Amino acid sequence: MNSNTEIIDQWGRVLLAVDLGIPPDRVRNWERHDSIPKEYWRELLNKAPERNIRISPELLIDLAARN
C-alpha cells in the first residue's frame, strides 16, 4: 500500500470506525489528511489480520514519515 487512504479504502471507512470504536467522521478526516494517528496503530495492527489486510508497523512508520 502506498498511502493511509489506501488502508482506509481497503478496510472500508465504516468498518474501520466500528473496529476501532470511533465515529466514521473521524475516519473520513483521516482520509482527507491521508493520515492515521499513531495512537490507533496498535489496534489497527491487531485487527488487520481479521480483515485480511496486510499492514505492518514498518508500513505505518513509512507512511507517517512521508507526511
N, CA and C of each residue as an Amber inpcrd file, in Angstrom:
protein
   201
   0.8440000  -1.1760000   0.0000000   0.0000000   0.0000000   0.0000000
   0.8820000   1.2290000   0.0000000   0.3780000   2.2570000  -0.6190000
   1.1660000   3.4660000  -0.7970000   0.6660000   4.6680000  -0.0020000
  -0.4410000   4.4950000   0.7180000  -0.9670000   5.6270000   1.4850000
  -1.8840000   5.1300000   2.5930000  -2.1010000   5.9950000   3.5510000
  -3.0730000   5.6980000   4.6010000  -4.4690000   5.6030000   4.0160000
  -4.7440000   6.4160000   3.0070000  -6.0400000   6.3910000   2.3480000
  -6.3020000   5.0250000   1.7280000  -5.2820000   4.3900000   1.1850000
  -5.4390000   3.0440000   0.6370000  -5.8120000   2.0500000   1.7280000
  -5.1980000   2.1830000   2.8870000  -5.5450000   1.3020000   4.0090000
  -7.0190000   1.4860000   4.3560000  -7.4510000   2.7280000   4.4640000
  -8.8390000   3.0320000   4.8100000  -9.7830000   2.5240000   3.7250000
  -9.4390000   2.7360000   2.4670000 -10.2820000   2.2720000   1.3620000
 -10.4260000   0.7560000   1.3710000  -9.3200000   0.0650000   1.5890000
  -9.3530000  -1.3940000   1.5930000 -10.1620000  -1.9160000   2.7800000
 -10.0200000  -1.2710000   3.9060000 -10.7100000  -1.6930000   5.1270000
 -12.2040000  -1.3590000   5.0380000 -12.4710000  -0.1820000   4.5010000
 -13.8330000   0.3530000   4.4970000 -13.9840000   1.3250000   5.6460000
 -14.3880000   2.5400000   5.3330000 -14.4370000   3.6010000   6.3340000
 -15.2960000   3.2210000   7.5380000 -16.5060000   2.7530000   7.2870000
 -17.4260000   2.4430000   8.3860000 -16.9260000   1.2450000   9.1850000
 -16.4580000   0.2150000   8.5090000 -15.9620000  -0.9690000   9.2080000
 -14.7330000  -0.6300000  10.0480000 -13.8550000   0.2070000   9.5250000
 -12.6840000   0.6260000  10.2960000 -13.1240000   1.3830000  11.5430000
 -14.0780000   2.2660000  11.3780000 -14.5800000   3.0270000  12.5250000
 -15.1690000   2.0870000  13.5760000 -15.9350000   1.1120000  13.1400000
 -16.5210000   0.1390000  14.0700000 -15.4170000  -0.6430000  14.7740000
 -14.4440000  -1.1270000  14.0030000 -13.3570000  -1.9190000  14.5800000
 -12.5390000  -1.1330000  15.6050000 -12.4100000   0.1640000  15.3860000
 -11.6240000   0.9950000  16.2990000 -12.4840000   1.6730000  17.3690000
 -13.8040000   1.5390000  17.2490000 -14.6990000   2.1410000  18.2300000
 -14.7410000   3.6530000  18.1740000 -14.6890000   4.1890000  16.9530000
 -14.6940000   5.6430000  16.7700000 -15.7650000   6.0190000  15.7460000
 -16.1500000   7.3030000  15.6970000 -17.1410000   7.7360000  14.7150000
 -16.5710000   7.6840000  13.2890000 -17.4070000   7.3090000  12.3100000
 -16.9600000   7.2870000  10.9130000 -16.4330000   8.6400000  10.4220000
 -16.9540000   9.7280000  10.9740000 -16.4730000  11.0500000  10.5580000
 -14.9910000  11.2350000  10.8750000 -14.5320000  10.6260000  11.9510000
 -13.1180000  10.7210000  12.2970000 -12.2650000  10.0280000  11.2250000
 -12.7280000   8.8590000  10.7820000 -12.0000000   8.1390000   9.7300000
 -12.0350000   8.9460000   8.4320000 -13.1360000   9.5940000   8.1530000
 -13.2500000  10.4420000   6.9560000 -12.2100000  11.5650000   7.0040000
 -11.9980000  12.1400000   8.1860000 -10.9790000  13.1820000   8.3300000
  -9.5840000  12.6180000   8.0840000  -9.3390000  11.3930000   8.5450000
  -8.0470000  10.7520000   8.2860000  -7.8330000  10.6040000   6.7910000
  -8.8960000  10.2280000   6.0800000  -8.7950000  10.1010000   4.6210000
  -8.4070000  11.4410000   3.9900000  -9.0750000  12.4920000   4.4140000
  -8.7980000  13.8230000   3.8570000  -7.3410000  14.2260000   4.0500000
  -6.7870000  13.8450000   5.1870000  -5.4130000  14.2310000   5.5130000
  -4.3910000  13.1360000   5.1880000  -4.8890000  12.0120000   4.6560000
  -4.0450000  10.8470000   4.3660000  -3.1520000  10.5320000   5.5600000
  -3.7970000  10.3970000   6.7150000  -3.0540000  10.1860000   7.9520000
  -3.8900000   9.3510000   8.9200000  -3.2360000   8.4100000   9.5820000
  -3.8640000   7.6490000  10.6530000  -3.0460000   7.9330000  11.9140000
  -3.6650000   8.5230000  12.9350000  -2.9260000   8.8710000  14.1420000
  -2.2700000   7.6520000  14.7890000  -1.0720000   7.8520000  15.2700000
  -0.2870000   6.7350000  15.8150000  -0.9430000   6.0710000  17.0170000
  -1.7890000   6.7780000  17.7460000  -2.4230000   6.1560000  18.9070000
  -3.3950000   5.0380000  18.5150000  -3.7190000   4.9280000  17.2190000
  -4.5940000   3.8610000  16.7260000  -3.8290000   2.7320000  16.0480000
  -2.5260000   2.8720000  15.8880000  -1.7460000   1.8760000  15.1500000
  -1.8100000   0.4990000  15.7750000  -1.6500000   0.3910000  17.0770000
  -1.6320000  -0.9210000  17.7310000  -2.9420000  -1.6600000  17.4690000
  -4.0560000  -0.9880000  17.6740000  -5.3550000  -1.6220000  17.4320000
  -5.5370000  -1.9490000  15.9510000  -5.0800000  -1.0710000  15.1010000
  -5.1350000  -1.3110000  13.6540000  -4.3620000  -2.5840000  13.2990000
  -3.1690000  -2.7020000  13.8340000  -2.3400000  -3.8860000  13.5670000
  -2.9620000  -5.1540000  14.1610000  -3.6120000  -5.0330000  15.2960000
  -4.2650000  -6.2000000  15.9120000  -5.4790000  -6.6630000  15.1190000
  -6.2290000  -5.7340000  14.5650000  -7.4700000  -6.0580000  13.8530000
  -7.2570000  -6.3950000  12.3800000  -6.1740000  -5.9390000  11.7950000
  -5.9500000  -6.1190000  10.3520000  -6.0240000  -7.5790000   9.8970000
  -5.4090000  -8.5230000  10.6150000  -5.4930000  -9.9180000  10.1450000
  -6.9230000 -10.4520000  10.0830000  -7.7770000  -9.9980000  10.9810000
  -9.1900000 -10.4190000  10.9630000  -9.8820000  -9.9760000   9.6880000
  -9.3780000  -8.9040000   9.0940000  -9.9760000  -8.3330000   7.8720000
  -9.1610000  -8.6630000   6.6170000  -8.1700000  -9.5290000   6.7810000
  -7.2860000  -9.9040000   5.6650000  -6.6110000  -8.7010000   5.0300000
  -6.1950000  -7.7770000   5.8760000  -5.4870000  -6.5850000   5.4180000
  -4.0460000  -6.7060000   5.8770000  -3.1500000  -6.5810000   4.9120000
  -1.7310000  -6.7730000   5.2030000  -1.0530000  -5.4320000   5.4340000
  -0.8470000  -5.1290000   6.7130000  -0.0960000  -3.9390000   7.0860000
   0.9150000  -4.3490000   8.1460000   1.9080000  -3.5240000   8.3140000
   2.9540000  -3.7990000   9.2910000   3.3120000  -2.4990000  10.0060000
   3.9850000  -2.6260000  11.1440000   4.4560000  -1.4090000  11.8090000
   5.3680000  -0.5930000  10.9000000   6.2030000  -1.2840000  10.1390000
   7.1280000  -0.5850000   9.2320000   6.3730000   0.2260000   8.1850000
   5.2820000  -0.3380000   7.6470000   4.4790000   0.3820000   6.6650000
   3.8930000   1.6580000   7.2880000   3.3240000   1.5300000   8.4800000
   2.7220000   2.6930000   9.1390000   3.7760000   3.7740000   9.4120000
   4.9540000   3.3540000   9.8330000   6.0370000   4.3060000  10.0760000
   6.4580000   4.9910000   8.7830000   6.6090000   4.2120000   7.7140000
   6.9870000   4.7920000   6.4140000   5.9520000   5.7940000   5.9220000
   4.6900000   5.4380000   6.0480000   3.6250000   6.3470000   5.6060000
   3.6080000   7.6290000   6.4490000   3.8130000   7.4980000   7.7530000
   3.8490000   8.6750000   8.6190000   5.0390000   9.5740000   8.2820000
   6.1500000   8.9720000   7.9140000   7.3430000   9.7470000   7.5870000
   7.1690000  10.5690000   6.3180000   6.2730000  10.1370000   5.4500000
   6.0300000  10.8730000   4.1920000   5.2360000  12.1490000   4.4190000
   4.4830000  12.1950000   5.5060000   3.6260000  13.3740000   5.7440000
   4.3670000  14.4760000   6.4070000
